[in-house]
Amino acid sequence: MWNKRFLLGLLGIIAALAWNGVRAESGVSDKEIVLGQSLGLTGPLAQLAPDIVNGSKVYFDAVNEKGGIFGRRIRVVTLDDGYQPTNTVKTVRQLIEDDRVFALFNLTGTANVAGILPMLEKEKPPLPLFAPFTGADVIRVPAASHVFHIRASYADEAEKLVQHLTTIGVQRIGVLWLNNGFGKDGLAGVEKALHKRAQAVCQRSHPA
């Protein structure tokens, strides 16, 4: 699921910052680093959530078995937002104010992540967010120094899809998209890739 070497390096950097006193008052002690994740354990993505949660747990357990990061074990607080952006704002506020997490990860959904970025930016310094589960450009442009992406963007994925289809001779491409941030970002990526090749989208539709 993740690039493990990149993730471990990222956590090492975060822990090193904590060692030097950056955000040392929140989520970092001599014994542990507290991370928070909010995602749809219930709701439309409930079937996907266990894979995300369990995959990260297996990896962090392995890191802890080897002594953690600079002697600090990783402890994860997981909250369910039902994949509802309004709930994500509430759960992230709880993670920051009540659980005092040092950083967030695995936040899922374009609108969900976009909705909490202003909250993270208000922290002094901004609260780190790594591995958000969205490839939308609205989360990436302009780049934020405290947001660390691991997955490809939707635009990159659409580019590769269109590249492959046009390479094998497909000249007409229809797009079925969801009328939300995720769908619109994916559609824009396909249109950009087609425009690059002097082609146009033949069909654009979404649920009523």
Buried (B, 14 or more C-beta within 10 A) or exposed (E): BBEEEEBBEBBEEBBEBBEEEBBEEBBBEEEBBBBBBBBBBEBEBBEBBEEBBEEBEEBBEEBBEEEBBBEBBBBBBBBBBBBBBEBBBBBBEBBBEEBBBBBBBBBBBBBBBBBBBEBBBEEEEBBBBBBBBBBBBBBBEEEBEBBBBBBEBBBEBBBEBBEEBBEEEEEEBEBEBEEEBBBBBBBBBBBEBBEEEEBEBEEEEEEE
